[in-house]
C-alpha cells in the first residue's frame, strides 16, 4: 500500500466521522439560525480541520509500507487525532445553546457552559433543570419580588451571572408572551430603520404570506452575532430569526 492510498483511507474515515458529528451539531445542537448566532461556525471549522486534516496529513507523512514500527506510528497518530477531536467536541458541546430566554425586551441565547449544575437544580421543573441535548428550549423569566433576592440578583449580575443564567427564575414562555409582545415593535419599523436590510424583511414577509402589520420584532442576542426575532401578533409566538442586528 502506498502512502497516498493509506492517507486516502484515513481521510475517508475522517470525513465519515466529521459528517456524522457535523449533522448532530448543525441540525440538533445548533439548529438554524443558532449555528451562527451562538458562534457555531468558528467551532465547526476548528473540529473539522482537526479531524479531516491532522490525521490524514500525518499518515501521509509517516506511512511507508514495510516500515519498522509503522503500527506504533499510526497508533500515535490515531491517539493524537482522537484527543484533539474529543477536545474540540467538548468545546462545541459546552457552547451549544440550551435555552432561548425571553427576558424583558429581548431574547437571549444561553449556552450549556453558561449554567452551573447547582443553579439548574434550583428549578424543580425537569424542562428547566437540565441542559437540552435536542436543541434550545424557549423559556421566559420572572423577576424576584423578595428584596433580598433582588439585591442578590443585582450583585450576581455585576459578577456576570444575570437573570438569564439563573434557571430558578425560568418559567414557561406562555407566562411572559404578553409582556414580550408589549415590548415588541412593528416589523415595518425595522425595515425603515435599516434600509439595507429591507430586502431581507420583504423576502421573509412574502414567504410567510402574513401581512407585515401582524408581525413584530425584538432583538435576539447571541454570543457572537445579533439577530432579530420575529413575533406573531396573533399567536404571540416567535416565528423566525432574521440575520439583522435589531439594535
N, C-alpha and C positions, 0 to 999 in steps of 0.2 A: 504494500500500500504506500502510495506517495504521500508526502506531507500535505499536498493540496487536497487530496481526497479525504485525509483524516480531518483537516480543518473544515472541509465542506460538511462532513458528517456532524462534526461538533456544532457547526453553525446551524445546521438543520434542527438539531435537538434544541439548541438555544432559542431558535425562532419559534419552535412549537411551545416551549415553556413561556416565552415572552408573550405570545398571542393569547394563551390561556389566562395568564396573570393580567395582561392588559385589558382583556374583556371584563374581568372581575372589577378592576379598578375603574374603568371608564363607564361601564353600564350599571354597576351595582353600587360601588362606594362613592363615585363621583359622577352621578347622572347629570347630563347636561341641564343647566349651564354651569354646575358647580365644579366641573373639571377645571375651568379657568378661574372662576370666582375664588375658589379655595386654594389655588396655586398648584393644581394637579399637573399642569402642563410641564412645569420645570421638573417636577419629581419624576414623572414618567420618562422623561429624557434621561435622567440620571440612571434609573434602574434598567432601562432598555440598553443604554450604552454599555453598562457594566455586563449585562447578561449576554448581549449579542457580540460585542467587540472584544472584551477582555479574554474570555475563554478560547474562542476560535483563533484569535491572533497569537496567543501564547502557544497553542497547539501547533500552528503553522511554523512557529519559531523553533520549537524544540523537537518536533517529530522527525524521526529518521528510522525507517524500517530496519529492524535488527539491532538497534542501538541498545547498549547495555544500560540498565536502569530506566528504560523507557516507561515501564509500568509505574515506577515511582514518580517520574517527572509528570506523567499525566494525572496521577493521583493528587499531586501537589497543586496542579493547575485546577483540577476539579474542586479541591478544597478551597482554594482562593476564590474561585468564581462563586461557589456556594456561600461562602462567608460574606462576600461583597453583595451578593443578591439578597441574602437574608437581612443584611443591614439596611439596604435600600427599601426592601419590602416593609421592614419595621417602621422606617421613617414615613412611608406613604400611609401605612395603617394608622399611625398616630395623627396624620394630617387630614384624614378623611372627615368630611362634615357629618356629624351625627345628629345635630339639631339645627333647624332654622327657627330662630327665636323672634317672635313678633313682639317688639319692645317699643312702646310709646309711638314714635313717628318713623320707625324703620324696621326692616328685617335684618337679622344678623346671623351669619353662619358661625357655628361653634364646632370646633374640631375635637376629635377624641382626646387629643393631648391637652386640651384646654380644661378638662374636667378632672377633678380628684375623685377617687373612689368614695371617700368619706362624704363628699358633697352629694354624689349620686345616691348614696344610701339614705340620705336625709329625706328623700321623697319616696313614699311607700308605694306609689303607683308604678307598676312594672314598666310601663311605656316611657316613664321619665327617669327611671333609676338605672338604666343600662345604656351602654354605647351601642347604637344600632349597627348591625352588620349588613343591612339591606338598604342602605341609603338614608339620607337625613329625614328626621321626623319634624313636622311642623308643630310648634308649640307656642303658647303665649306665656307671659309672665305677669305676676301680680306683685305690686309693691307692698312691703310690710307696713303695718299700721302701728305696731308697738314702737314707742320712742327709742328704746334701747336697740332694737333691731335696725331702725332707721340709722342710728348713729353708727352701729357696727357696719352697716352696708356702705356708709359714706367712706369710712376708713378702708374697707375692703376694696372699694372701687379705686381709691387712690393708690392702692397697692397692686392694681391690675386685675383684680377679681371682682368684676361688676355683676350686675343683676343677671345678665345672660349666662354667666358661668356658675350660677348657683341653682342647681336643679330643684332645690326645695321650694323655690318660688314658681316653678313651672306649673302650667295649667293647660287644659285643653284650649286649642285655638278658638273654638266656638265661644269661649268665655270672654274673649277680647276682640272678636271680629268687629263688633260695632264701634268700639273705641278706635281701632286701627282705621276703619273706613272713614271715621270722622276726621282723622288726621290726613287722610289721603287727598291728593289734589287731582283735578281733572287731567287726563292724559293729553288732552288737546293743549293744555298749558305747557307741557313738557316739549311738545313739538314746536311751539313758538319760542320757548326758552332756548332750545338747541336746534337751530335751523339745519345744522349739518347732520343731525340725527333724525330729521323729519321723515326721511325716506324709509328708515328702519321702522318707525312707528306706523307709517302708512302701509307698508307691506304687511306688518303684523295685523293691523285692523282689518285689512282686506282679506287676509287668510282666515280670520275668525268669523267674519260676517256680522260681528257685533257692532252696533253703532258706537262711535268713539265717545259719545255722550254718556254711555253706560259703563265706561272704563275709567278707572282712577289709577294712581301710582304712588308708590313710596320707595325710598332708596333701599337697595339690598346691599348690605355692607359685608364684604368678604375679607379674607386675609391678604389678598393681592389686589384684586380689581373691584371697582364699584359697579353695580348693575342697577337696573330698575325693575321692581316687582310690579306687575300689572294686576289690578284687582277688579273684580266684577262688582258693580254696584247692586246687582240683583241678588247674586248668591253670596256676596261678601267674601268669596274665596279668592286666594291668589290664583292667577291663570297662567302666567308665564313670566320669565325673567328676560329682559332685553339687554343687549350689550350696549347700554347707555349709562353714563355716570349721572345719576339723578341729582347729585349735588351741584 
